[in-house]
């Protein structure tokens, strides 16, 4: 499938996917892929179906062919300006058949999620003696090497190696839920990113990525440079919180105050709300027990950090043809053309790609910690 010189390659199969045969390509109507920094990414493939010959006498031919069965692997590669990008590496989890009431209106819709869905298939009861969260995360991810998962685990700010005579970390649930539970203790995220090559995936466990080289700018109301079809902004003044309270240190048995004042995330706004909304920033009580003072401070700070992530939200639609590339979620991008308050750099929280013959749209959600551009220019 192609749209304005943008080509889509579809691979299907069990563990090792192969290029989709011609019947799948000819009947593929649309593709939708959503990447987000929270939860699993997903995809949806819509095929035209009908029963018009001997091959369709018993059933729809696409249903009798083996490549669209649940738990088969789907790899989508988008080539823009001769550069291939792995858009999705996922697993089929659902089929929906709509026969249609008129000839040629039947559709088969196949949906699925990225390969991390296989980490959510079995609940376990496992102990990890003398292992901190970073080691547990690496060990868990390496157990899914058959899906090409390569761990990228960032050490948390507080590394507490548990002594077996004091406590033993225990998992009661799926691997995915436990990875997310551990990430939440530090304001971290866990997600799987497809690529950089087919059959490879990066399993990221760490803080939201708010540093690095920004992607080319999203441009609004700048004549021929414009590549954004529409955009709107929301500023939630109630989002940021500070934490205060007390904790009884389990090692010394003394009661120690716990307080946070600001976020430790790299700022993306010139006027972070947690600083410029003082003294009206919400204050919440620290909730936690059985912790050391270092653990308590880390968890309180994680709560404050996470609260500043989504103060300002920008939602819009991007023209993939004018942009000339894929907007990658979970990274930084510049926005220009809307004025000082909302220009500047943002974190790309989610992107939904919608592809059909002759059309490619990218709907995005951007977030940051306040208003005002921290730089007079962005990467064009």
Secondary structure, 3 states (H helix, E strand, C coil): CEECCEEEEEEEECCCCEECCHHHHHHEEEEEEEEECCCCCEEEEEEEECCCCHHHCCCCHHHHCHHHCCCCEEEEEEEECCEEEEEEEEEEEEEEEECCCCCCCEEEEEEEEEHHHHHHCCCEEEEECCCCHHHHHHHHHHCCHHHCEEEEECCCCCCCCCCCCCCCEEEEECHHHHHHHHHHCCCCEEEEEECCCCCCEEEEEECCCCCCCCEEEEECCCHHHCCEEEEEEEECCCCCEEEEEEEECCCCCCEEEEECCCCCCCCCEEEEHHHHCCCCCEEEECCCCCCCHHHHHHHHHHHHHHHCCCCEEEEEEEEHHHHCCCCCCCCEEEEECCCCCCCEEEEEEEEEEEEECCEEEEEEEEEECEEEECCCCCCC
